[in-house]
Amino acid sequence: MAGSSGRSEFMLEITNLVKRYGHNEPVLKNLNLEVDGSSVVSIVGASGAGKSTLLRCICLLYTSDAADE
């Protein structure tokens, strides 16, 4: 969501994030996330669901891969 200045109104905005390890299926596939600055967010899920990978991508410890076509 962009304001009149064309900038995002979110503290964190992720669009179509893809992350895979090697040539395997993506761990994160076209993930979209918007977090408002006043929000508190928890990331929960099963083991191997991609929680740590998402956090590492947010912190720029991992780079994303090209989106699937």
CNS distance restraints for C-alpha pairs under 8 A (distance, minus, plus):
assign (resid   1 and name CA) (resid   8 and name CA) 5.67 0.50 0.50
assign (resid   1 and name CA) (resid   9 and name CA) 6.34 0.50 0.50
assign (resid   1 and name CA) (resid  10 and name CA) 7.66 0.50 0.50
assign (resid   2 and name CA) (resid   6 and name CA) 5.10 0.50 0.50
assign (resid   2 and name CA) (resid   7 and name CA) 5.12 0.50 0.50
assign (resid   2 and name CA) (resid   8 and name CA) 4.44 0.50 0.50
assign (resid   2 and name CA) (resid   9 and name CA) 5.99 0.50 0.50
assign (resid   3 and name CA) (resid   7 and name CA) 5.77 0.50 0.50
assign (resid   3 and name CA) (resid   8 and name CA) 6.33 0.50 0.50
assign (resid   3 and name CA) (resid   9 and name CA) 6.35 0.50 0.50
assign (resid   8 and name CA) (resid  13 and name CA) 7.65 0.50 0.50
assign (resid   9 and name CA) (resid  36 and name CA) 7.46 0.50 0.50
assign (resid  10 and name CA) (resid  34 and name CA) 6.32 0.50 0.50
assign (resid  10 and name CA) (resid  35 and name CA) 5.68 0.50 0.50
assign (resid  10 and name CA) (resid  36 and name CA) 4.73 0.50 0.50
assign (resid  10 and name CA) (resid  37 and name CA) 6.22 0.50 0.50
assign (resid  11 and name CA) (resid  34 and name CA) 7.80 0.50 0.50
assign (resid  11 and name CA) (resid  35 and name CA) 5.83 0.50 0.50
assign (resid  11 and name CA) (resid  36 and name CA) 5.39 0.50 0.50
assign (resid  11 and name CA) (resid  37 and name CA) 4.78 0.50 0.50
assign (resid  12 and name CA) (resid  33 and name CA) 7.58 0.50 0.50
assign (resid  12 and name CA) (resid  34 and name CA) 5.76 0.50 0.50
assign (resid  12 and name CA) (resid  35 and name CA) 5.07 0.50 0.50
assign (resid  12 and name CA) (resid  36 and name CA) 7.00 0.50 0.50
assign (resid  12 and name CA) (resid  37 and name CA) 7.78 0.50 0.50
assign (resid  13 and name CA) (resid  32 and name CA) 7.61 0.50 0.50
assign (resid  13 and name CA) (resid  33 and name CA) 5.67 0.50 0.50
assign (resid  13 and name CA) (resid  34 and name CA) 4.50 0.50 0.50
assign (resid  13 and name CA) (resid  35 and name CA) 6.42 0.50 0.50
assign (resid  14 and name CA) (resid  31 and name CA) 7.25 0.50 0.50
assign (resid  14 and name CA) (resid  32 and name CA) 5.22 0.50 0.50
assign (resid  14 and name CA) (resid  33 and name CA) 4.96 0.50 0.50
assign (resid  14 and name CA) (resid  34 and name CA) 6.42 0.50 0.50
assign (resid  15 and name CA) (resid  30 and name CA) 7.27 0.50 0.50
assign (resid  15 and name CA) (resid  31 and name CA) 6.44 0.50 0.50
assign (resid  15 and name CA) (resid  32 and name CA) 4.62 0.50 0.50
assign (resid  15 and name CA) (resid  33 and name CA) 6.70 0.50 0.50
assign (resid  16 and name CA) (resid  29 and name CA) 7.26 0.50 0.50
assign (resid  16 and name CA) (resid  30 and name CA) 3.85 0.50 0.50
assign (resid  16 and name CA) (resid  31 and name CA) 4.91 0.50 0.50
assign (resid  16 and name CA) (resid  32 and name CA) 5.46 0.50 0.50
assign (resid  16 and name CA) (resid  67 and name CA) 6.84 0.50 0.50
assign (resid  17 and name CA) (resid  28 and name CA) 6.72 0.50 0.50
assign (resid  17 and name CA) (resid  29 and name CA) 6.37 0.50 0.50
assign (resid  17 and name CA) (resid  30 and name CA) 4.89 0.50 0.50
assign (resid  17 and name CA) (resid  31 and name CA) 4.81 0.50 0.50
assign (resid  17 and name CA) (resid  32 and name CA) 6.69 0.50 0.50
assign (resid  17 and name CA) (resid  64 and name CA) 6.48 0.50 0.50
assign (resid  17 and name CA) (resid  65 and name CA) 7.67 0.50 0.50
assign (resid  17 and name CA) (resid  67 and name CA) 7.13 0.50 0.50
assign (resid  18 and name CA) (resid  26 and name CA) 6.55 0.50 0.50
assign (resid  18 and name CA) (resid  27 and name CA) 7.59 0.50 0.50
assign (resid  18 and name CA) (resid  28 and name CA) 5.10 0.50 0.50
assign (resid  18 and name CA) (resid  29 and name CA) 4.66 0.50 0.50
assign (resid  18 and name CA) (resid  30 and name CA) 5.34 0.50 0.50
assign (resid  18 and name CA) (resid  31 and name CA) 6.75 0.50 0.50
assign (resid  18 and name CA) (resid  64 and name CA) 5.72 0.50 0.50
assign (resid  18 and name CA) (resid  65 and name CA) 5.36 0.50 0.50
assign (resid  18 and name CA) (resid  66 and name CA) 6.57 0.50 0.50
assign (resid  18 and name CA) (resid  67 and name CA) 5.68 0.50 0.50
assign (resid  18 and name CA) (resid  68 and name CA) 7.67 0.50 0.50
assign (resid  19 and name CA) (resid  26 and name CA) 5.51 0.50 0.50
assign (resid  19 and name CA) (resid  27 and name CA) 5.79 0.50 0.50
assign (resid  19 and name CA) (resid  28 and name CA) 5.08 0.50 0.50
assign (resid  19 and name CA) (resid  29 and name CA) 6.74 0.50 0.50
assign (resid  19 and name CA) (resid  53 and name CA) 7.94 0.50 0.50
assign (resid  19 and name CA) (resid  63 and name CA) 7.75 0.50 0.50
assign (resid  19 and name CA) (resid  64 and name CA) 5.14 0.50 0.50
assign (resid  19 and name CA) (resid  65 and name CA) 5.21 0.50 0.50
assign (resid  20 and name CA) (resid  24 and name CA) 6.40 0.50 0.50
assign (resid  20 and name CA) (resid  25 and name CA) 6.33 0.50 0.50
assign (resid  20 and name CA) (resid  26 and name CA) 4.10 0.50 0.50
assign (resid  20 and name CA) (resid  27 and name CA) 5.32 0.50 0.50
assign (resid  20 and name CA) (resid  28 and name CA) 6.89 0.50 0.50
assign (resid  20 and name CA) (resid  65 and name CA) 6.85 0.50 0.50
assign (resid  21 and name CA) (resid  25 and name CA) 7.88 0.50 0.50
assign (resid  21 and name CA) (resid  26 and name CA) 7.11 0.50 0.50
assign (resid  21 and name CA) (resid  27 and name CA) 7.52 0.50 0.50
assign (resid  27 and name CA) (resid  49 and name CA) 7.23 0.50 0.50
assign (resid  27 and name CA) (resid  50 and name CA) 5.87 0.50 0.50
assign (resid  27 and name CA) (resid  53 and name CA) 7.90 0.50 0.50
assign (resid  28 and name CA) (resid  50 and name CA) 6.46 0.50 0.50
assign (resid  28 and name CA) (resid  53 and name CA) 7.97 0.50 0.50
assign (resid  28 and name CA) (resid  54 and name CA) 7.55 0.50 0.50
assign (resid  29 and name CA) (resid  67 and name CA) 7.87 0.50 0.50
assign (resid  29 and name CA) (resid  68 and name CA) 7.93 0.50 0.50
assign (resid  30 and name CA) (resid  67 and name CA) 6.85 0.50 0.50
assign (resid  30 and name CA) (resid  68 and name CA) 7.78 0.50 0.50
assign (resid  35 and name CA) (resid  39 and name CA) 6.53 0.50 0.50
assign (resid  35 and name CA) (resid  41 and name CA) 7.84 0.50 0.50
assign (resid  43 and name CA) (resid  51 and name CA) 6.52 0.50 0.50
assign (resid  44 and name CA) (resid  51 and name CA) 7.09 0.50 0.50
assign (resid  45 and name CA) (resid  49 and name CA) 6.06 0.50 0.50
assign (resid  45 and name CA) (resid  51 and name CA) 7.06 0.50 0.50
assign (resid  50 and name CA) (resid  54 and name CA) 6.04 0.50 0.50
assign (resid  51 and name CA) (resid  55 and name CA) 6.42 0.50 0.50
assign (resid  52 and name CA) (resid  56 and name CA) 6.10 0.50 0.50
assign (resid  53 and name CA) (resid  57 and name CA) 6.17 0.50 0.50
assign (resid  53 and name CA) (resid  62 and name CA) 7.78 0.50 0.50
assign (resid  54 and name CA) (resid  58 and name CA) 6.22 0.50 0.50
assign (resid  55 and name CA) (resid  59 and name CA) 6.25 0.50 0.50
assign (resid  56 and name CA) (resid  60 and name CA) 6.10 0.50 0.50
assign (resid  56 and name CA) (resid  61 and name CA) 5.06 0.50 0.50
assign (resid  56 and name CA) (resid  62 and name CA) 5.70 0.50 0.50
assign (resid  57 and name CA) (resid  61 and name CA) 5.86 0.50 0.50
assign (resid  57 and name CA) (resid  62 and name CA) 4.89 0.50 0.50
assign (resid  57 and name CA) (resid  63 and name CA) 6.14 0.50 0.50
assign (resid  57 and name CA) (resid  64 and name CA) 6.85 0.50 0.50
